Amino acid sequence: MNSSYTAFQFWSGHRKHLIDEHKFFVSQARQRLFAQFEDEEMKHAADAHAEATWEAMGQHFDPDRHDLGDFAEQAYEAGIDLYLSLCDMREQVLFAMLVSIFHRWEKELRDWLVREMRHWMQDETAFRRVWSSSFVEVLNLLKDLGLDVRSKPYFTALDGCRLVVNVHKHGDGKSLDNLKRQYPEFIVSDDEIAKSGGAALSWKDHADLHISTEQFEAVSNAIVLFWNDVPECITLGEIKKLPKWLLDAAPSISFK
């Protein structure tokens, strides 16, 4: 096949569509989900719950048998419990949205790769292999195509997100170990690191995984930057090699 043949075409309209859809999804998550968990909103809900608890308990107050201070403390604790539950729910919503935008990005990337490969490759096994490839394998393929994602400033946001998503789904394991080593900010706070010199990480597990709104936004921005970095046109002549895992699945293709 002629070396000038376009192997991968990333049409500007498709680029815009992917970015617009991503931004819409994130903006709606902010407006419809995250806005419900603003700290002031949660504190207001907690105070209202404490007040309602106090009033409900007051209906059964007997000065001969009950201590008013105990009632007040129980009402206060009810408000605190609600606030903490809302904080946990806020983080779970953040995790859910993070998983959603990351998996959507991965699927859209693989879908584009396979659709473009179908123009010059007939190996169905290779297409299935792209769909089952790991994050690292996809990065290696992109590097061979001329996009070295690891060299980009936004790589750490995407790589950290990959590990967070794995830990959130699977719990303890290799991803947690890598997250502790490479991106400890998802496990311990800066204050904990400053006080313990990193020793606190040794006893942390998947239950200590946390994500902030700022970290979510960093991943969201990284996805946009990635799509903007994908070359509009990659010819066969520009591809000097392909990763072994793909060539093994596509015997009809040869790059010397």
C-alpha positions as CSV (number, residue, x, y, z in Angstrom):
1,M,0.0,0.0,0.0
2,N,1.3,3.5,-0.8
3,S,3.1,5.2,2.0
4,S,1.1,8.3,1.5
5,Y,-2.1,6.5,2.2
6,T,-4.0,7.9,5.2
7,A,-3.9,5.3,8.0
8,F,-5.6,7.3,10.7
9,Q,-7.8,10.3,10.0
10,F,-9.0,12.4,13.0
11,W,-11.6,14.6,11.3
12,S,-11.9,18.1,12.9
13,G,-15.7,17.6,13.1
14,H,-15.2,14.4,15.1
15,R,-12.7,16.0,17.4
16,K,-15.1,18.8,18.1
17,H,-18.0,16.3,18.7
18,L,-16.0,14.3,21.2
19,I,-14.8,17.4,23.1
20,D,-18.3,19.0,23.1
21,E,-19.9,15.8,24.3
22,H,-17.3,15.5,27.1
23,K,-17.7,19.1,28.2
24,F,-21.5,18.8,28.2
25,F,-21.4,15.6,30.3
26,V,-19.0,17.3,32.8
27,S,-21.0,20.5,32.9
28,Q,-24.2,18.6,33.6
29,A,-22.5,16.6,36.3
30,R,-21.5,19.9,38.0
31,Q,-24.9,21.5,37.7
32,R,-27.1,18.5,38.5
33,L,-25.0,16.4,40.9
34,F,-22.0,18.2,42.3
35,A,-24.0,21.4,43.1
36,Q,-26.1,19.4,45.5
37,F,-23.1,18.6,47.6
38,E,-21.6,22.1,48.1
39,D,-20.3,22.3,51.7
40,E,-22.7,25.0,52.7
41,E,-25.7,23.1,51.3
42,M,-24.7,20.0,53.3
43,K,-24.2,22.0,56.5
44,H,-27.6,23.5,56.0
45,A,-29.2,20.1,55.5
46,A,-27.3,18.8,58.6
47,D,-28.5,21.7,60.8
48,A,-32.1,21.2,59.5
49,H,-31.9,17.5,60.3
50,A,-30.6,18.2,63.8
51,E,-33.4,20.7,64.4
52,A,-36.0,18.3,63.2
53,T,-34.5,15.6,65.4
54,W,-34.6,17.9,68.4
55,E,-38.3,18.8,67.7
56,A,-39.3,15.2,67.3
57,M,-37.6,14.2,70.5
58,G,-39.1,17.1,72.3
59,Q,-42.6,15.7,71.7
60,H,-41.7,12.9,74.0
61,F,-39.7,14.8,76.6
62,D,-40.5,14.1,80.2
63,P,-38.6,16.3,82.6
64,D,-38.9,13.6,85.3
65,R,-37.2,10.9,83.2
66,H,-35.2,12.7,80.5
67,D,-32.1,15.0,80.5
68,L,-32.5,18.0,78.2
69,G,-28.8,18.0,77.6
70,D,-28.9,14.3,76.4
71,F,-31.6,15.2,73.9
72,A,-29.6,18.2,72.7
73,E,-26.5,16.0,72.3
74,Q,-28.4,13.3,70.4
75,A,-29.9,15.9,68.0
76,Y,-26.5,17.4,67.4
77,E,-25.0,14.0,66.7
78,A,-27.8,13.3,64.3
79,G,-26.9,16.4,62.3
80,I,-23.2,15.4,62.3
81,D,-24.0,11.9,61.1
82,L,-26.0,13.3,58.2
83,Y,-23.2,15.7,57.3
84,L,-20.7,12.8,57.3
85,S,-23.0,10.6,55.2
86,L,-23.5,13.4,52.7
87,C,-19.7,13.9,52.5
88,D,-19.3,10.2,51.8
89,M,-22.1,10.4,49.2
90,R,-20.4,13.4,47.6
91,E,-17.2,11.4,47.1
92,Q,-19.0,8.4,45.8
93,V,-20.7,10.7,43.2
94,L,-17.3,12.0,42.3
95,F,-15.9,8.5,41.9
96,A,-18.9,7.5,39.7
97,M,-18.4,10.5,37.4
98,L,-14.7,9.9,37.3
99,V,-15.1,6.3,36.3
100,S,-17.7,7.3,33.7
101,I,-15.6,10.0,31.9
102,F,-12.5,7.8,32.0
103,H,-14.1,4.7,30.6
104,R,-16.0,6.8,28.0
105,W,-12.7,8.3,26.9
106,E,-11.0,4.9,26.6
107,K,-13.9,3.4,24.6
108,E,-14.0,6.4,22.2
109,L,-10.3,6.2,21.7
110,R,-10.3,2.5,20.9
111,D,-13.4,2.9,18.7
112,W,-11.6,5.5,16.6
113,L,-8.4,3.4,16.3
114,V,-10.4,0.3,15.2
115,R,-12.5,2.3,12.7
116,E,-9.5,3.8,11.1
117,M,-7.6,0.5,11.0
118,R,-10.4,-1.1,9.1
119,H,-9.6,1.0,6.1
120,W,-6.3,-0.8,5.6
121,M,-6.4,-3.9,7.7
122,Q,-8.7,-6.9,7.5
123,D,-7.6,-8.8,10.6
124,E,-10.6,-9.1,12.9
125,T,-8.3,-10.6,15.6
126,A,-6.4,-7.3,15.6
127,F,-9.5,-5.3,16.1
128,R,-10.6,-7.4,19.0
129,R,-7.0,-7.1,20.4
130,V,-7.3,-3.3,20.4
131,W,-10.5,-3.5,22.3
132,S,-8.9,-5.8,24.9
133,S,-5.6,-4.0,25.1
134,S,-4.4,-2.5,28.4
135,F,-3.9,1.2,29.0
136,V,-0.2,0.8,28.7
137,E,-0.5,-1.0,25.4
138,V,-2.7,1.7,24.0
139,L,-0.1,4.3,25.0
140,N,2.6,2.3,23.2
141,L,0.5,2.2,20.1
142,L,-0.2,5.9,20.2
143,K,3.5,6.5,20.6
144,D,4.2,4.5,17.5
145,L,1.7,6.6,15.7
146,G,3.5,9.8,16.7
147,L,1.6,10.8,19.9
148,D,3.8,10.2,23.0
149,V,1.2,10.8,25.7
150,R,3.7,10.0,28.4
151,S,5.6,13.1,27.5
152,K,2.6,15.4,27.9
153,P,1.9,17.5,31.0
154,Y,-1.5,16.0,31.3
155,F,-0.3,12.3,31.4
156,T,-0.1,12.2,35.2
157,A,-3.8,13.1,35.5
158,L,-4.8,10.3,33.1
159,D,-2.4,7.8,34.6
160,G,-3.4,8.6,38.1
161,C,-7.1,8.3,37.1
162,R,-6.5,4.9,35.7
163,L,-5.1,3.7,39.0
164,V,-7.8,5.3,41.0
165,V,-10.5,3.7,38.9
166,N,-8.8,0.3,39.3
167,V,-8.5,0.7,43.1
168,H,-12.1,1.9,43.4
169,K,-13.3,-1.2,41.5
170,H,-11.0,-3.9,42.8
171,G,-9.7,-2.7,46.2
172,D,-6.3,-3.7,47.4
173,G,-3.7,-5.0,44.9
174,K,-1.1,-3.9,42.4
175,S,-2.9,-0.7,41.4
176,L,-3.1,0.4,45.0
177,D,0.6,-0.2,45.4
178,N,1.4,1.8,42.3
179,L,-1.0,4.6,43.4
180,K,0.8,4.8,46.8
181,R,4.1,5.0,45.1
182,Q,3.3,7.3,42.2
183,Y,0.3,9.4,43.3
184,P,0.0,9.3,47.1
185,E,-2.1,12.4,47.1
186,F,-5.1,10.1,46.4
187,I,-4.4,8.2,49.6
188,V,-3.0,10.6,52.1
189,S,-3.2,14.4,52.5
190,D,-0.3,16.7,52.1
191,D,-0.4,17.3,55.9
192,E,-0.1,13.6,56.7
193,I,2.8,13.3,54.3
194,A,4.5,16.4,55.9
195,K,4.0,15.0,59.4
196,S,4.9,11.4,58.8
197,G,7.4,11.7,55.9
198,G,5.3,9.2,54.0
199,A,5.2,6.6,56.7
200,A,1.4,6.9,56.9
201,L,1.2,5.2,53.5
202,S,2.4,1.9,54.8
203,W,-0.9,1.2,56.7
204,K,-3.3,2.8,54.2
205,D,-5.5,0.6,52.1
206,H,-8.3,1.0,49.5
207,A,-10.7,2.4,52.1
208,D,-8.4,5.5,52.3
209,L,-8.9,6.3,48.6
210,H,-10.1,9.8,48.2
211,I,-10.7,12.2,45.3
212,S,-11.4,16.0,45.3
213,T,-13.4,18.1,42.9
214,E,-10.1,19.6,41.8
215,Q,-8.6,16.2,40.9
216,F,-11.8,15.4,38.9
217,E,-11.4,18.6,37.0
218,A,-7.8,17.9,36.3
219,V,-8.8,14.6,34.6
220,S,-11.6,16.2,32.7
221,N,-9.2,18.9,31.4
222,A,-6.6,16.2,30.5
223,I,-9.1,14.4,28.3
224,V,-9.8,17.6,26.4
225,L,-6.1,18.3,26.0
226,F,-5.6,14.7,24.7
227,W,-8.2,15.0,22.0
228,N,-6.7,18.3,20.9
229,D,-3.3,16.6,20.6
230,V,-4.4,13.7,18.3
231,P,-2.9,14.4,14.8
232,E,-5.5,15.1,12.2
233,C,-3.8,12.8,9.7
234,I,-1.3,10.0,10.0
235,T,-0.1,8.3,6.8
236,L,1.3,4.8,6.5
237,G,4.7,6.2,5.7
238,E,4.7,8.0,9.0
239,I,4.2,4.8,10.9
240,K,7.7,3.3,11.3
241,K,6.6,0.4,13.4
242,L,3.6,-1.0,15.4
243,P,3.7,-2.7,18.8
244,K,4.3,-6.4,18.9
245,W,1.0,-7.2,20.5
246,L,-0.8,-5.7,17.5
247,L,1.4,-7.3,14.9
248,D,1.0,-10.7,16.4
249,A,-2.8,-10.3,16.0
250,A,-2.4,-8.9,12.5
251,P,-0.2,-11.2,10.4
252,S,-1.1,-9.5,7.2
253,I,0.6,-6.3,8.3
254,S,4.4,-5.9,8.2
255,F,6.5,-2.9,9.2
256,K,10.2,-3.0,8.5
